[in-house]
Amino acid sequence: MKVKQAEFIISAVGPGQYPEDALPEIALAGRSNVGKSSLINRLISRKNLARTSSQPGKTQTLNYYRINDFFYFVDVPGYGYAKVSRTERAAWGRFIERYLTDREPLRKVMLIIDVRHPPSKDDQAMYDWLRHNGLPIAVIATKADKIPRSQWQKNIKIVRETLGMPKGDPVILFSAETGQGLDELWQLLDETVEWIGEEKPEIPQE
């Protein structure tokens, strides 16, 4: 199976540029360089549809990718980049907060964490903020190929404990290099997006 259509739509700088077709939206949030673009590209079996900014931490836009005319991936600006000023961080916070709290088509926020390291203070703050505001969260631990398989469960436990995740809430282990976690992620999408009266998109396979 495969995604039949995936296209970049817009880098939106405010609500006036957000799509108006009311398709469900799944936002990807995480630190700069955590691998959000690679995750999107792997999910849709494309190499360069989602691109990394040449200036990490500088992008202040929401990048919309429409998948099979059924839903959007929304790549949220990365946080935690050391060279970003306090003023820029504050602007990022206001921009993203408005989107996450006011955007009606938003169905889930996928919080992307680098499984090689304990979640940062910024990761913890984002997770706490999302929970406080009652937003539906899925934690995706990327770069699984960068650590031995024997360390996977230990590192996932650290992610869960550091974020203070409720018992039973899943962490999906993912690798854009190997495809680890693809089936779980597409199952999550299937459960999140309402496919009312339409054919589901095909799931990419190896």
C-alpha positions in Angstrom: 0.0 0.0 0.0 1.1 3.6 -0.5 0.0 7.2 -0.2 -1.3 8.2 -3.6 -1.0 12.0 -3.2 1.1 14.2 -0.9 1.8 17.8 -1.6 3.1 20.9 0.2 0.3 23.5 0.4 1.6 26.6 2.3 3.9 28.0 4.9 1.3 29.8 6.9 2.2 32.8 9.1 -1.2 33.3 10.6 -4.8 32.2 10.7 -5.6 34.1 7.5 -3.4 31.6 5.5 -4.6 28.4 7.1 -6.6 26.0 4.8 -10.3 26.5 4.8 -11.4 23.0 3.7 -11.8 21.7 7.3 -9.7 18.6 6.7 -8.4 17.0 9.9 -4.9 18.3 10.9 -2.2 16.4 12.8 0.5 18.7 14.1 4.1 17.7 14.6 5.9 19.5 17.4 9.5 19.1 18.7 12.9 20.6 19.1 14.8 21.9 16.2 16.5 19.1 14.3 14.6 16.4 16.1 13.6 14.8 12.8 10.0 16.0 12.1 10.7 16.5 8.4 12.3 13.0 8.1 9.3 11.5 9.9 6.9 13.1 7.4 9.0 12.0 4.4 9.2 8.4 5.7 5.5 8.2 6.3 4.6 9.2 2.8 7.6 7.5 1.1 9.0 10.7 -0.3 12.6 11.9 0.2 12.3 15.6 0.1 8.7 16.8 0.3 9.2 18.0 3.8 12.4 20.0 4.1 14.6 21.1 7.0 15.2 24.8 7.4 18.7 26.0 6.5 18.5 28.1 9.7 17.2 25.8 12.5 15.0 27.6 15.0 14.4 30.6 12.7 11.3 29.3 10.9 8.2 30.9 12.2 5.7 29.3 9.9 3.3 26.3 10.0 4.1 24.1 7.0 1.0 22.3 5.7 1.2 19.0 3.8 -2.0 17.6 2.4 -2.2 13.8 2.3 -4.5 12.1 -0.2 -6.9 15.0 0.2 -8.0 13.4 3.5 -5.9 15.2 6.1 -2.9 17.5 6.7 0.4 17.1 8.5 1.3 20.4 10.0 5.0 20.9 10.7 5.2 23.2 13.7 8.3 25.4 14.1 11.0 23.7 16.1 11.8 25.0 19.6 14.9 24.9 21.9 17.4 26.2 19.4 20.2 27.9 21.4 20.8 30.9 19.0 17.1 32.0 19.0 16.7 35.1 21.1 14.3 35.4 24.0 12.1 37.7 22.0 11.9 35.2 19.1 11.1 32.4 21.5 8.2 34.5 23.0 6.9 35.2 19.5 7.1 31.5 18.6 5.2 30.7 21.8 2.3 33.1 21.1 2.1 32.0 17.5 2.0 28.3 18.3 -0.3 28.7 21.3 -2.9 30.4 19.2 -2.8 27.7 16.6 -2.9 24.8 19.0 -5.7 26.2 21.2 -7.9 27.8 18.5 -7.6 25.5 15.5 -10.8 23.5 15.2 -9.6 20.9 12.6 -6.7 19.9 14.8 -7.1 16.3 15.9 -3.8 15.4 17.5 -0.4 16.8 18.4 2.5 14.4 17.8 5.3 15.4 20.2 8.6 14.3 18.6 11.4 13.3 21.1 14.9 12.1 20.3 15.0 8.7 22.0 18.8 8.9 22.5 18.5 11.5 25.2 16.2 12.3 28.1 13.5 14.8 27.1 14.8 18.4 27.5 13.3 21.1 29.6 11.7 22.5 26.5 10.2 19.0 25.7 8.9 18.7 29.3 7.4 22.2 29.1 5.7 21.5 25.8 4.3 18.2 27.0 3.0 19.8 30.3 1.4 22.7 28.3 -0.3 20.3 25.9 -1.7 18.2 28.8 -2.8 21.3 30.7 -4.8 22.5 27.7 -6.4 19.1 27.2 -4.9 18.6 23.8 -4.7 15.0 22.4 -1.0 14.0 22.4 1.0 11.2 20.9 4.7 10.9 21.9 6.9 9.7 19.1 10.5 8.7 20.0 12.6 9.1 16.9 16.1 8.0 15.8 15.7 4.5 17.2 18.4 3.3 14.7 21.0 5.4 16.5 21.0 3.3 19.6 21.2 -0.5 20.1 18.0 -2.4 20.2 18.9 -3.6 23.7 18.6 0.0 24.9 15.2 0.8 23.4 13.0 -0.1 26.4 15.3 1.5 28.9 15.3 4.8 26.9 11.6 4.7 26.4 11.2 4.3 30.1 13.3 7.4 30.7 11.1 9.3 28.2 8.0 8.3 30.0 9.3 9.0 33.5 10.9 12.4 32.5 7.7 13.6 30.9 5.6 12.2 33.7 3.3 10.3 31.3 0.2 8.6 32.7 0.5 4.8 32.9 -0.8 3.2 29.7 -0.2 6.2 27.4 2.0 4.8 24.5 5.3 6.0 23.2 5.8 5.0 19.6 9.4 4.2 18.8 10.3 5.4 15.3 13.2 5.4 12.8 13.1 7.3 9.5 16.1 5.3 8.4 14.7 1.7 9.0 11.0 2.3 9.0 10.7 1.1 12.6 7.3 2.2 13.9 5.6 2.9 10.6 2.7 0.5 11.1 2.1 1.9 14.6 2.1 5.4 13.3 -0.3 4.7 10.5 -2.6 2.9 12.9 -2.6 6.0 15.1 -3.5 8.1 12.0 -6.3 5.6 11.2 -7.7 6.0 14.7 -7.3 9.7 14.7 -8.7 10.9 11.4 -12.3 10.4 10.5 -12.7 8.6 7.2 -16.4 9.3 6.8 -17.7 8.3 3.4 -14.3 8.0 1.9 -11.7 5.4 1.1 -8.8 5.3 3.5 -5.4 6.2 2.1 -3.1 3.2 1.5 -0.4 2.6 4.0 3.2 2.6 2.6 5.0 -0.7 2.9 8.7 -1.6 2.4 
